Amino acid sequence: MKLQPTRALSPLLLHAALIAALALTACVRKVTVAPLKPLQTPLSPPSHDLPQLAILAYHRVNPSISNHMTVSPELLRSHLRTLQLHGFSFITLDLWLAALQGLATLPPKPIILTFDDGWLDQYLYALPILNDYNIPAVFYVYSATIGSTNTMSWDHLRELARRGHTIGCHSATHCDLTRPFPFEDHYRYHQRLLRETALARNEFQHHLPSPINHFCYPYGYYNSNVVAYLRRAGFRSAVTVNPVANDSSTSPYHLGRFIVAPWTDPHALLDLLAARRLHVTSLPPEGDIRQNPTTLLLARLPSPQIPYASVRLKWNWRWTDAQWLPDQSALLLTFPQPLSPGIYTAQVHAWDLLSNHYIAAWLFQQSHSAPSALTTTCTLSQLVPGR
């Protein structure tokens, strides 16, 4: 939404109004309002911050465009040519992680190519183009379909690794890891998470010569519980489909990626890569599993060097109306009723007066409410962690 001139209100009145909005929507039953501290303004990246990292996500590469996940070999080639002409340097995930630890130096405009799902046409059409440009890539594969129709075999994957490409795990069966299936109890869900993470990694490492350190979330769904399983399994990074660039403040288990579609021409690709990462403090936070009723989304933006001209919100990948509170530097979206269980995504887009574009993107999970949620008193301290 465009920022519109508003009647001047004192910061005290705006603060009181925000407290009232939170209190009215916080719970289904009686609300006891606890003192609300202002959301902490996100810290700016340190002065020694790494260059911003973009990660591109491709799926099928085929002369026949069959769906919105298929790009032609000609388009892929034009992307690589354009990126090189504009000074981007193709790196590996291992180099990025080493740079995070201060063990490596990065080029000014690093970028990583990824290919999902292990399609055979990636080997037939993408690999020769990558070889022509001497560009490394990451291939995320789920183990259950390796060697089946239209997918790569273990021999194909070994050839990719021999040529310097990284093989990553996309789970065993590409199922949603964030929630148990209806027939699963806690134990069965735990066993499935082990099969999809640790045991899948073991299978890859049994067949391939190089270690398997990188994971790709099926459907881009994750939460704090899934991240814990990945850490225990030995994975060092995990990628999402949050369309946002990465910097030194990005968790290695929350790496954002831009999905490439057949209509992403080179100009559109450069527009995607021009957006800067926006550091927000969000409620609910990144990867959170919410059990209390959730009736609002709140994002606090940092104070910009150049004033914001427009701030907008994408909720579940669609533009939606949200209330911009300029004196609070906060974007507020209230829901008419508590969210149902599921995965929810949010993107904050901001443009400053010079048309620079900034993006923050994250997701969280609404779980079933705790059994006592409708009969106990709820306070804002429960809604705002740490308050």
C-alpha positions as CSV (number, residue, x, y, z in Angstrom):
1,M,0.0,0.0,0.0
2,K,1.1,3.6,-0.7
3,L,1.9,5.6,2.3
4,Q,-0.8,8.3,2.7
5,P,-0.6,11.5,4.8
6,T,-2.3,11.0,8.1
7,R,-3.4,13.3,10.9
8,A,-0.6,13.8,13.4
9,L,-1.0,11.6,16.4
10,S,1.3,11.5,19.3
11,P,3.5,8.5,19.7
12,L,1.7,7.8,23.0
13,L,-1.6,7.6,21.3
14,L,-0.3,5.3,18.6
15,H,1.3,3.1,21.1
16,A,-2.0,2.9,23.0
17,A,-3.9,2.1,19.9
18,L,-1.5,-0.8,19.1
19,I,-1.9,-2.2,22.6
20,A,-5.6,-2.1,22.1
21,A,-5.5,-3.9,18.8
22,L,-3.3,-6.6,20.2
23,A,-5.5,-7.0,23.3
24,L,-8.7,-7.3,21.3
25,T,-7.3,-10.0,19.0
26,A,-4.9,-11.9,21.3
27,C,-7.3,-14.6,22.6
28,V,-10.7,-16.1,22.1
29,R,-11.6,-15.7,25.8
30,K,-10.8,-13.2,28.6
31,V,-7.6,-11.2,28.1
32,T,-5.5,-9.9,30.8
33,V,-3.3,-7.2,29.2
34,A,0.3,-7.4,30.3
35,P,2.6,-4.4,29.8
36,L,3.7,-4.4,26.1
37,K,7.3,-3.4,25.4
38,P,8.0,-2.1,21.9
39,L,9.4,-4.7,19.6
40,Q,13.2,-4.4,19.4
41,T,14.4,-2.7,16.2
42,P,16.5,-5.2,14.3
43,L,20.2,-4.6,14.5
44,S,21.9,-3.7,11.2
45,P,24.4,-6.2,9.9
46,P,27.9,-5.7,11.3
47,S,30.3,-3.6,9.4
48,H,32.3,-6.6,8.3
49,D,29.1,-8.2,6.8
50,L,29.5,-10.6,3.9
51,P,28.3,-9.7,0.4
52,Q,24.6,-10.5,-0.2
53,L,24.1,-14.1,-1.5
54,A,21.4,-14.9,-4.0
55,I,20.4,-18.6,-4.5
56,L,18.4,-19.6,-7.6
57,A,16.1,-22.6,-7.7
58,Y,15.5,-24.4,-11.0
59,H,13.5,-27.6,-11.4
60,R,13.0,-29.1,-14.9
61,V,15.2,-28.1,-17.9
62,N,13.7,-29.3,-21.1
63,P,13.0,-28.0,-24.6
64,S,9.3,-28.8,-24.1
65,I,7.8,-26.4,-21.6
66,S,5.4,-28.7,-19.8
67,N,4.6,-26.6,-16.6
68,H,5.5,-23.6,-14.6
69,M,8.6,-25.4,-13.2
70,T,10.2,-26.0,-16.6
71,V,12.7,-23.7,-18.3
72,S,14.2,-24.2,-21.7
73,P,17.9,-24.9,-22.1
74,E,18.1,-21.7,-24.1
75,L,16.7,-19.7,-21.2
76,L,19.1,-21.3,-18.8
77,R,22.0,-20.4,-21.0
78,S,20.8,-16.8,-21.4
79,H,20.5,-16.6,-17.6
80,L,24.1,-17.7,-17.1
81,R,25.4,-15.5,-19.8
82,T,23.6,-12.5,-18.3
83,L,24.7,-13.2,-14.8
84,Q,28.3,-13.4,-15.8
85,L,28.1,-10.2,-17.9
86,H,26.7,-8.4,-14.8
87,G,29.5,-9.5,-12.6
88,F,28.0,-12.3,-10.6
89,S,30.4,-15.1,-9.4
90,F,29.1,-18.6,-9.0
91,I,30.1,-20.2,-5.7
92,T,29.4,-23.4,-3.7
93,L,27.5,-23.7,-0.5
94,D,30.7,-25.0,1.2
95,L,32.4,-21.7,0.3
96,W,29.5,-19.7,1.7
97,L,29.6,-21.6,5.0
98,A,33.4,-21.2,5.2
99,A,33.0,-17.5,4.7
100,L,30.5,-17.4,7.5
101,Q,33.2,-18.8,9.8
102,G,35.8,-16.4,8.5
103,L,37.7,-19.1,6.8
104,A,37.2,-17.9,3.2
105,T,36.8,-14.7,1.2
106,L,33.9,-14.2,-1.2
107,P,33.7,-12.4,-4.5
108,P,31.6,-9.1,-4.5
109,K,28.4,-10.6,-6.1
110,P,28.2,-14.3,-5.1
111,I,25.4,-16.5,-6.4
112,I,24.5,-20.2,-6.1
113,L,22.6,-22.3,-8.6
114,T,20.4,-25.2,-7.3
115,F,18.3,-27.8,-9.2
116,D,15.6,-29.7,-7.3
117,D,14.0,-33.2,-7.5
118,G,16.7,-35.1,-9.5
119,W,15.0,-34.9,-13.0
120,L,16.9,-36.7,-15.7
121,D,16.6,-33.7,-18.0
122,Q,18.8,-31.8,-15.6
123,Y,21.6,-34.2,-16.5
124,L,20.7,-34.2,-20.2
125,Y,20.3,-30.5,-20.8
126,A,21.5,-28.5,-17.8
127,L,24.8,-30.3,-17.2
128,P,26.3,-29.6,-20.7
129,I,25.5,-25.9,-20.2
130,L,27.1,-25.8,-16.8
131,N,30.1,-27.5,-18.2
132,D,30.3,-24.9,-21.0
133,Y,30.4,-22.0,-18.5
134,N,32.4,-24.0,-15.9
135,I,29.8,-23.2,-13.2
136,P,29.2,-25.4,-10.1
137,A,25.7,-26.2,-9.0
138,V,23.8,-28.0,-6.2
139,F,21.5,-30.9,-7.2
140,Y,18.9,-31.7,-4.5
141,V,17.5,-35.2,-4.9
142,Y,15.1,-37.3,-2.9
143,S,16.3,-40.8,-2.6
144,A,13.1,-42.9,-3.2
145,T,12.9,-42.1,-6.9
146,I,16.5,-42.4,-7.9
147,G,16.8,-44.5,-11.0
148,S,13.0,-44.4,-11.8
149,T,11.5,-43.1,-15.0
150,N,12.7,-39.6,-15.9
151,T,14.9,-39.3,-12.9
152,M,18.7,-39.6,-12.5
153,S,20.4,-42.8,-11.4
154,W,23.2,-43.2,-8.9
155,D,25.6,-43.3,-11.8
156,H,24.3,-39.9,-13.0
157,L,24.7,-38.5,-9.5
158,R,28.3,-39.9,-9.2
159,E,29.1,-38.2,-12.6
160,L,27.8,-34.9,-11.3
161,A,29.9,-35.2,-8.2
162,R,32.9,-36.1,-10.2
163,R,32.5,-32.9,-12.2
164,G,32.6,-30.8,-9.1
165,H,28.8,-30.4,-8.5
166,T,27.3,-30.8,-5.0
167,I,24.6,-33.4,-4.3
168,G,22.2,-32.4,-1.6
169,C,19.4,-34.4,0.1
170,H,15.8,-33.4,-0.6
171,S,14.6,-36.0,1.9
172,A,13.7,-39.6,1.1
173,T,10.2,-39.3,-0.2
174,H,9.5,-35.5,-0.6
175,C,6.8,-35.5,2.1
176,D,5.8,-32.7,4.4
177,L,8.1,-32.9,7.4
178,T,6.4,-30.3,9.6
179,R,3.3,-32.3,10.6
180,P,2.4,-35.9,11.4
181,F,0.1,-37.7,9.0
182,P,-3.5,-38.3,10.4
183,F,-2.6,-42.0,11.1
184,E,0.7,-41.2,12.8
185,D,1.2,-41.0,16.6
186,H,4.2,-39.2,18.1
187,Y,6.4,-42.3,17.8
188,R,5.6,-43.0,14.1
189,Y,6.1,-39.3,13.3
190,H,9.5,-39.4,15.0
191,Q,10.5,-42.5,13.0
192,R,9.4,-40.9,9.7
193,L,11.5,-37.8,10.5
194,L,14.5,-40.0,11.1
195,R,14.0,-41.8,7.8
196,E,13.6,-38.6,5.8
197,T,16.6,-36.9,7.3
198,A,19.3,-39.0,9.0
199,L,18.7,-42.3,7.2
200,A,18.3,-40.6,3.8
201,R,21.6,-38.9,4.4
202,N,23.2,-42.3,5.2
203,E,21.8,-43.8,2.0
204,F,23.3,-40.9,-0.1
205,Q,26.6,-41.3,1.6
206,H,26.6,-45.0,1.0
207,H,26.3,-44.5,-2.8
208,L,28.2,-41.3,-3.4
209,P,31.9,-40.4,-2.8
210,S,31.4,-36.9,-1.4
211,P,29.8,-36.1,2.0
212,I,26.1,-35.0,2.0
213,N,25.9,-31.9,4.1
214,H,23.1,-29.9,2.5
215,F,19.3,-30.3,2.7
216,C,16.3,-28.9,0.8
217,Y,13.0,-28.8,2.6
218,P,10.2,-30.5,0.6
219,Y,7.7,-27.9,-0.5
220,G,9.8,-25.3,1.4
221,Y,8.1,-26.3,4.7
222,Y,10.1,-26.3,7.9
223,N,9.9,-25.5,11.5
224,S,12.2,-25.4,14.6
225,N,11.6,-29.1,15.2
226,V,12.6,-30.1,11.7
227,V,15.7,-27.9,11.9
228,A,16.7,-29.8,15.1
229,Y,16.5,-33.1,13.3
230,L,18.7,-31.8,10.5
231,R,21.3,-30.6,13.0
232,R,21.3,-34.0,14.7
233,A,21.6,-35.8,11.3
234,G,24.7,-33.8,10.5
235,F,23.4,-31.4,7.8
236,R,25.2,-28.1,7.7
237,S,22.6,-26.1,5.7
238,A,19.1,-26.2,4.4
239,V,17.3,-24.1,1.7
240,T,13.8,-22.8,1.6
241,V,11.7,-21.2,-1.1
242,N,11.4,-17.9,0.7
243,P,12.2,-15.4,-2.1
244,V,14.8,-13.4,-0.3
245,A,18.6,-12.9,-0.5
246,N,20.9,-14.1,2.3
247,D,23.6,-12.4,4.3
248,S,25.7,-13.1,7.4
249,S,22.7,-12.8,9.6
250,T,20.8,-15.6,7.8
251,S,20.7,-18.9,9.6
252,P,22.3,-21.7,7.4
253,Y,19.1,-23.6,7.9
254,H,16.9,-20.8,6.6
255,L,18.6,-20.0,3.3
256,G,16.2,-18.2,0.9
257,R,16.0,-18.9,-2.8
258,F,14.4,-17.4,-5.8
259,I,12.4,-19.9,-7.9
260,V,13.0,-19.6,-11.6
261,A,10.0,-20.0,-13.9
262,P,9.7,-20.1,-17.7
263,W,8.6,-16.5,-17.8
264,T,11.7,-15.3,-15.8
265,D,13.6,-13.7,-18.6
266,P,17.1,-12.2,-18.0
267,H,15.6,-8.8,-17.2
268,A,13.2,-10.2,-14.7
269,L,16.0,-12.3,-13.2
270,L,18.1,-9.2,-12.7
271,D,15.2,-7.4,-11.0
272,L,14.9,-10.3,-8.6
273,L,18.5,-10.1,-7.7
274,A,18.4,-6.3,-7.2
275,A,16.2,-6.6,-4.1
276,R,18.0,-6.2,-0.8
277,R,17.4,-8.3,2.3
278,L,15.1,-6.5,4.8
279,H,15.8,-7.3,8.4
280,V,12.5,-7.4,10.3
281,T,11.5,-8.5,13.8
282,S,8.4,-10.6,13.2
283,L,5.5,-12.0,15.3
284,P,5.1,-14.9,14.9
285,P,8.9,-15.4,14.4
286,E,10.7,-17.5,11.7
287,G,10.0,-21.2,11.9
288,D,7.8,-20.9,15.0
289,I,5.3,-23.6,16.0
290,R,2.3,-21.7,17.4
291,Q,-0.1,-23.5,19.8
292,N,-1.8,-20.5,21.2
293,P,-4.4,-18.9,18.9
294,T,-2.8,-16.6,16.3
295,T,-4.9,-13.6,15.3
296,L,-2.4,-11.1,14.0
297,L,0.9,-10.8,12.1
298,L,3.2,-8.0,13.2
299,A,6.5,-7.0,11.5
300,R,8.8,-4.3,12.8
301,L,11.0,-2.7,10.0
302,P,14.3,-1.1,10.7
303,S,14.6,2.7,10.3
304,P,15.9,3.3,6.7
305,Q,18.6,5.6,5.6
306,I,16.2,6.8,2.9
307,P,12.5,7.0,3.9
308,Y,10.1,4.3,2.8
309,A,7.8,5.3,0.0
310,S,5.7,2.2,0.0
311,V,5.4,-0.9,2.3
312,R,3.3,-3.9,1.3
313,L,2.6,-7.4,2.5
314,K,2.3,-10.7,0.7
315,W,0.3,-13.2,2.8
316,N,0.5,-16.8,1.6
317,W,2.0,-15.5,-1.7
318,R,-0.8,-13.0,-2.4
319,W,-0.8,-9.2,-1.9
320,T,-3.1,-8.2,1.0
321,D,-4.1,-5.1,2.8
322,A,-2.1,-4.5,6.0
323,Q,-1.9,-1.5,8.3
324,W,1.3,0.5,8.2
325,L,2.1,2.3,11.4
326,P,4.9,4.7,10.4
327,D,5.6,6.0,13.9
328,Q,6.1,2.4,15.1
329,S,7.8,1.4,11.8
330,A,5.5,-1.6,12.0
331,L,3.2,-3.5,9.6
332,L,0.1,-5.1,11.2
333,L,-2.3,-7.6,9.7
334,T,-5.2,-8.8,11.9
335,F,-7.2,-11.9,11.1
336,P,-11.0,-12.1,11.6
337,Q,-10.6,-15.4,13.4
338,P,-7.7,-17.4,14.8
339,L,-5.7,-19.2,12.1
340,S,-6.4,-22.9,11.4
341,P,-3.6,-25.4,11.7
342,G,-1.2,-25.1,8.7
343,I,1.8,-23.5,7.3
344,Y,1.7,-19.7,6.7
345,T,4.1,-17.6,4.7
346,A,4.7,-13.8,4.9
347,Q,6.7,-11.4,2.8
348,V,7.3,-7.7,3.5
349,H,8.2,-5.6,0.5
350,A,9.4,-2.1,1.0
351,W,10.5,0.6,-1.5
352,D,12.3,3.7,-0.5
353,L,12.1,7.1,-2.2
354,L,14.9,6.1,-4.6
355,S,12.9,3.0,-5.7
356,N,15.3,0.6,-4.0
357,H,13.5,-2.7,-3.2
358,Y,13.8,-4.5,0.1
359,I,12.3,-7.9,0.9
360,A,11.8,-10.0,4.1
361,A,10.3,-13.5,3.9
362,W,9.6,-16.2,6.4
363,L,7.1,-18.8,7.4
364,F,5.6,-20.2,10.6
365,Q,3.3,-23.1,11.6
366,Q,0.0,-22.9,13.4
367,S,-0.5,-26.1,15.3
368,H,-3.6,-27.3,17.1
369,S,-4.3,-25.2,20.2
370,A,-3.4,-26.6,23.6
371,P,-6.4,-28.4,25.2
372,S,-6.7,-25.6,27.8
373,A,-6.4,-22.7,25.4
374,L,-10.0,-21.7,25.5
375,T,-10.5,-22.0,29.2
376,T,-7.4,-20.3,30.6
377,T,-6.6,-16.6,30.8
378,C,-4.3,-15.4,28.0
379,T,-1.9,-12.5,28.3
380,L,0.0,-10.5,25.8
381,S,3.2,-11.9,27.4
382,Q,2.1,-15.3,26.0
383,L,1.6,-13.7,22.6
384,V,4.8,-11.8,22.5
385,P,7.7,-14.1,23.5
386,G,10.0,-12.6,26.1
387,R,7.5,-9.9,27.2
